[in-house]
Amino acid sequence: MSTDTTDADTTDGKETEPDESNASGGSNGHCSTPDSDGEVAEEIAIVSFERKLDTAEEIAAGIGDGYDRVDIIEYHGDVFAEHWGEYDCFVGLMASGIAMRKTAPLLDDKWDDPAIVVVDEELTWAIPITGGHHGANQVAGDLSQLGAVPAMTTASEAAGKQGVESKAKALDAHVVNGDSTVATNLAVLNGELGPVARLDGPRAVLVDDDVTVLERNADDGVVLGTGTVSGVKKSQVLDAWATALDDLGADFSDVDFVATGTRKEGEEGLYEAAREIGAGVVLFEKETLDAFEGPSPSRSKELIGWPGIAEASAIAGGREHDLVREKERFDDAVTVAVGQ
C-alpha cells in the first residue's frame, strides 16, 4: 500500500501524510504519545522576549486550535532548561543562535528531546532546528498559515521525499527501532527503499539493523476506503466521510488513515479532505485490491477490470481486514466503505 501526500508503500501501496505546508496540525489523527518516532507534536511552548509577546499571542491564536496545549512563556536565560521535557515542541520567537546556544547543552537523544523551531518577529521564516521528523517540521508547516516560510532541512523533505518517520505518521504508527532510520532514510533519499510491507500476526520476524519496524499506535481505529469521481470537491468527500462515520457512532478522530487505489493518486479534492482531518492517504495497487475484493458488485470491475476501490481498500487497510460498513455512494461523487 502507499500513503499519498508524498509516496510510501505498505502492502503494495503507498503512504502519504498530510501535506506539511497545509496541515491543520489538529488533534484529528494525532497519536496518543506525542513527539516520538514519527508521531506528532501536541503540546507547544512559545518562548518569547517581552517585547515580542504580541507576536507570540498572534502565533498562539493562529495555530492554537490544532494542539492540545499552546503556552506562551517569557524568555529568561534558563527558560528552556526549566521547561525541558514538559512540551513536545518549543517555538522560539528569537534569533536561531540564541535558541541553539541555550538548548544545545540539553540535547540528549533525538527520539526523546523536544522539537525546536525558531521564527522571526515578522513571521517571515519558520526554521526547524532539531526534531524535524518529531514535530518541528509539522509545527513549521502550521506556521506557514501565518505567512512564515517553513525552511525544512531534513534530507528527505528537502529532496521532496517522505522519510520513514513521515511514513509512520501517515499510517498512524511509530518507529520501534529508531537506530535503523539512518539506513532506511538514506534508502528513501536514493529511491531504494521500496514499499512498506505489512505482516499480519501472530508472527515472529527476524530483521537486520537496516530494517525499520513500524507499529501502529492504536488497535481500535478505522480505515476510510474511498472512491471518487475525477474533480471531486473537498466538501463532497468530507460530507460523505462524516455521514459514513456517524452511522457507526464514530468521527474523524477515530480514523487511522484514508485508503484508496493508485488510480486516485493526485485527486486533489480527496487529498485536501484528508489534510482537513489530519489523516494520511494510502494508495493500494490493483493487485492488492484484487486480493481483498469486497462483497458488493462494482461497475468498475465490469468496465475497467478494477475491483470496487472503496470496499477493497477499506478491507486491505484494516488491521483485521474486516469490513464494518459496506460501500455507499454519496452525491454521485464519493463512494465510502469503512474497514478495521
Secondary structure, 3 states (H helix, E strand, C coil): CEECCCCCCECCEEEECCCCCCCCCCCCCCCCCCCCCCCCCCEEEEEECHHHHHHHHHHHHHHHHHCCEEEEEECCCCHHHHHCCCCCEEEEECCHHHHHHHHHHHCCCCCCCCEEEEECCCCCEEEEEECHHHCHHHHHHHHHHHCCEECCCCHHHHCCCCCHHHHHHHCCEEECCHHHHHHHHHHHHCCCCCCECCCCCCCCCCCCCCCCCEEECCCCCEEEEEEECCCCCHHHHHHHHHHHHHHCCCCHHHEEEEEEEHHHCCCHHHHHHHHHHCCCEEEECHHHHHHCCCCCCCHHHHHCCCCCHHHHHHHHHCCCCCEEEEEEEECCCEEEEEEC
